[in-house]
């Protein structure tokens, strides 16, 4: 859904009352994958020497277990396309734990950040609460997503 146009989002909104933006595999694999691959190649070349040395053997085993765990986590996220951003009549959900109800949304911020790591903050009414940050890992065009969320926010606000 994140690759489609806002008109498709609105059709889905009116049909189901919710729009789900799963994790975009390509954007997820590029950003963290580059750093992980560079660090992994650097330390993987040193693993045979660490395994031979008695003092560094346990650290080498710990690194191997860490690499396997990270690879399993990335594979799980790429297969299941989780965490997903869900916009419904209650509010905005990012994964299972982060949620902001429409009544708590103060404003939709502006798109900021470098080209590969753009972010869209959803700012709460409560000054002390945390922003809900949406990224390009779910939606390709964050500017269009910002405008669409702004329209939904206006629809969800009670009229005086």
N, C-alpha and C positions, 0 to 999 in steps of 0.2 A: 504494500500500500504506500510505502514511503517514496517509491519511484513514480507514482501516478500524480496526476494533476489535482488541484483542490476541488474541481468539479466532481471527481470520482470520490473524494473524501466526503463531500456533502451528500452525494447519492447514498453512500454507505451509511452515513449518519441518519438520514431520513428512513432508510430501509430497516436498519437494525437498532438504531438508537445508540450505537457505539462504533468507533473506528479503531482498529488495532493496527499498530505500526510495528511489525516484527523487526528484529535485529537484521540490518542489511549486511549480508555476509562479506561483501567486497570491502565496505568501509571499515568493518570491524577487523578484518584480517590485515589490512594495510597498516594502520596506525600502531597498534601494540605489537604486531607481528614483526615489523622492521627492527624495533628496539630489542625484542626478545631474541630474534635471530642473530643480530650483531653480538649481543652479550653471550649468547649460547655458543657461537662459533669461537669466540675468544676464549672462553673457559673450557670448552670441550677439547680444544687442542692441548690443554694442560692436564686433562684427566688421566691419561696413561702414566705420566710422571708422578702424579699425586697418588695413584693406586700402588705404584712401586715403592714409594717412600712410606715407611712405617708411621711416621708422625702425621701425615696428611691423608692417610687412607680413609679415616672416618669422615673427614670433610668431603672427600670425593664421593663417598656413598651418599652423603647428605645432599650434595649437588645433583647426583643422578636421580634420587627420589624427588627432589624439587622440580627438576626438568620434566619428569614423567607426570607429576601432579599438575604442573602448569599446562602441559600439552593436553592432558585429559580434560582440564577445565575449558580450555579454548575449543577443543573438539566438541564438548558437550554444548557450549554456547553456539557454535556454528551449526550443529545438527538441529538443535531445538529452537534456534533463533530467539533465545531468551537472554536477557529480560526484554520485554516488549513495552512499548508505550501504548496505553489505551486511553482514549478520550471517550467518555460516556456522559450520561445526564447527571451523574453524581459529581464528576470532576476529572482530573488528569491523574492517571496512574503510571508510574515508572517502575516496572517490575512488580513484586508483591508487596514490598514494604513502603515504598515512597508514594504518597498520595496527597493531592491538594484538592479540596472541594471547591466548587465554583464560588461558594459564599466566602471562602477564605482568600481567593485570588484578588490581589490589589491591582496588578497590571501585568501586561506581557511586555517584557523588556525588549531591548534591541539585540540583533544578532551581532556577536562580537567574536574575535579570535582570528587566528591565521586560517588560511584556506582549508587545510586538512583537518583542522580541529575547531570548527565553528561551534558556538554554543548559543542557546536561546534561554535566558533566565525567565522563569515565571515567578514574579515577585508577590509575596503574600501581603495581606493587609497589616498583619501583625509585624511590627518593625523588628522584633526579636526573633522571629521565626526564620528558618532557612529558606533560601530560594530553591525552587525546583528547576534543575538545569537539564535542558533537552539538547541533544547533540545530533550531528549528522549520521550517527550510527543507526538512526531510525528513519530519518526523513532527509531526502536529498536536498530539497529547496527549503531552507529554514526561513527565508523571507516570506515565501508564500504561506508556510505553516504558521508564521507569526500573524499574518493578516487573517487567516482562517480561524485561528484561536481567538483573535480579537473579536471577530464576528460572533463566535459561539459565546464568548464571555458577555457580550452585550445582550444576546438572546436570553442567557441564563440569569442575568441580574433582574431583581424584581423592579417593576415600574412603580414610581411613587404616586 
